[in-house]
Amino acid sequence: MSSNDPSTAPGNEPTHPVSYDVSYGDHPAPMPFTAPWVYEIHFPCDPRGPRIVRGTLRAVLHAHGIGELVDRAELLTCELATNSVRHTKGPVIVRMHWLCPALRVSVWDASPDLPPCAPGVAMPDPAALCGRGLPIIESLADRWGGCGSVDGANSAQGGKTIWFELALGGDFRPPSPALAA
């Protein structure tokens, strides 16, 4: 090699071919597609929080091979997280829980006040500046609901949780474990 070769120039790491070996060495193999899992994101009452949650949710769902649910889950989760930031003053917790073939996303905040809308509510006047979030959840979620909490996050008092579920279509097939990795 010549001294002008960029791969051996001072400060450059030598290049190595990428290995596509499926063995995981000392690391555990990816969990099966149908195995349950939970991810939680805790964030302060900050307008950047919903954007961070949106990106994390997208990454988690793609990594677990359920990209089919990403667009709806992202929209609905962002709506609930944004409502928590806009209408409360405390922290927010977003929880993603997979129980094949359904994903449940729940959003907890410190306010004990449940939203004024109940399942089955109609879309508000198109000229209204707000009030579309829960009707959107009603129309896109397979199931949704909410409840007040006696005990909040980290042993705090009260709060509420609003949740929704999205299910995979009946014709889904779990991906091969090698493809899920």
Long-range contacts (C-beta under 8 A, 24 or more apart in sequence): 22-178, 22-181, 24-181, 29-177, 29-181, 30-177, 30-180, 30-181, 32-174, 32-177, 33-64, 33-65, 33-100, 33-174, 33-175, 33-177, 33-180, 34-100, 34-174, 35-100, 36-97, 36-98, 36-99, 36-100, 37-64, 37-97, 37-98, 38-95, 38-96, 38-97, 38-98, 39-95, 39-96, 40-93, 40-94, 40-95, 40-96, 41-93, 41-94, 41-95, 42-91, 42-92, 42-93, 42-153, 43-91, 43-92, 43-94, 44-91, 44-92, 45-84, 45-85, 45-88, 45-89, 45-90, 45-91, 45-92, 46-85, 47-85, 49-81, 49-85, 49-92, 50-77, 50-78, 50-81, 50-82, 50-85, 51-78, 53-77, 53-78, 53-81, 53-94, 54-78, 54-81, 57-94, 57-96, 57-105, 60-96, 61-96, 61-103, 64-98, 64-180, 65-174, 65-175, 65-179, 65-180, 66-98, 66-103, 66-168, 68-168, 68-169, 68-172, 69-103, 69-166, 69-168, 72-140, 72-141, 72-166, 73-103, 73-105, 73-166, 75-136, 75-140, 76-105, 76-136, 76-137, 76-140, 76-141, 76-164, 76-166, 77-105, 77-107, 79-133, 79-136, 79-137, 80-105, 80-107, 80-133, 80-137, 80-162, 80-164, 81-107, 82-133, 83-107, 83-115, 83-133, 83-162, 84-109, 84-111, 87-111, 90-156, 90-159, 91-153, 93-153, 100-168, 100-174, 101-167, 101-168, 101-172, 102-142, 102-165, 102-166, 102-167, 102-168, 103-165, 103-166, 103-167, 104-163, 104-164, 104-165, 105-163, 105-164, 105-165, 105-166, 106-161, 106-162, 106-163, 107-161, 107-162, 107-163, 108-149, 108-152, 108-153, 108-159, 108-160, 108-161, 109-159, 109-160, 110-152, 110-153, 110-156, 110-158, 110-159, 111-159, 111-160, 112-148, 112-149, 112-158, 112-159, 112-160, 113-160, 114-146, 114-147, 114-148, 114-160, 115-146, 115-162, 119-144, 119-145, 137-164, 141-165, 141-166, 142-166, 142-167
